[in-house]
């Protein structure tokens, strides 16, 4: 298997000097299988706020007209602008001024107050039950009136899942409108979404932190954004494919910039994932991902005069060393654990079903190639005893480390940008990252070692 020689490096810049800019047109498309966005940025629960913010929920309920008669229902909502949602909570005394100011991202109270009164920045729907059916009525045009919205019926015993694409393949697309503020302009965003009931969703933290309980969770409606923006550009004689997507475009867009000839199914999308303000390096030149303009849709890059950094977290970069703790509480240096040709880092947790499903394959990989491969499994978990028990019962006879899952600022997870589990990172003897991916990438890693035999 050949490893392509093209690396994009992430650099946070200071004292930048712009020398030229590139304007990349973007086309708004509906998901067609050519590009698959990360579910963490394309999928979100719309929930009832009756449990967490009862007074706010009741006041919000008064805005809606023509709610039909149902056996039971809730208004379920999803904010598409975090600052404005927090301002609404603050203005309705659901959170304190201190909490609001602590979490606000980009604008002042006065600005948010003005915008919150004028921008329809979220998704709202009726989620309810009648005669054994689960009914969902999305306010598709954001006019707070359900008389012009279609009623969708879902049998109670039907299970839908974003991860099982066949289960939602035949669900209808919905044209959904919401307003957005960008660079002082307010405009309507026209999106393509799918939605479905799913009380057995992956967002269990909502139940753990008390945002919803088992009663309110019955009404949870999953919201899947099925559109993206796409452009093509050649920079430094390198053809690039650009994809922009996410729930909160253009507030926090996910931007994928990758060589056009790369098979995106073989390598983790994380290797090519950027945000506004990041810098990418192509060959010897660097470009800041400068700004985004919607209506018309363009992404702007500014060429910079900087030197790329030596260490990082993407394929092709050299990984720095990290201090870890083993399952007996003893500290160790990560890169000191192996003297073999390759080191595989396995980021996982006992709570992660896909991680545990991967255990037999990782064991087999280690058995087949232990002469040239070491493994360090790094468990982000809630209880070290659960990790000890699982590793012993499954005879995972390699190196292990434990990190408290509640520690959001642990250096290795933060610097390597571990946002999904499992994440697999393969290093060579020089500590260069030669592969990075998730469950599907293990087949590429297997093929890599088979080619070395």
Order of alpha helices (4+ residues) and beta strands (2+ residues): beta-beta-alpha-beta-alpha-beta-alpha-alpha-alpha-beta-beta-beta-alpha-beta-beta-alpha-alpha-beta-beta-beta-beta-beta-beta-beta-beta-beta-beta-beta-alpha-beta-alpha-beta-alpha-beta-beta-alpha
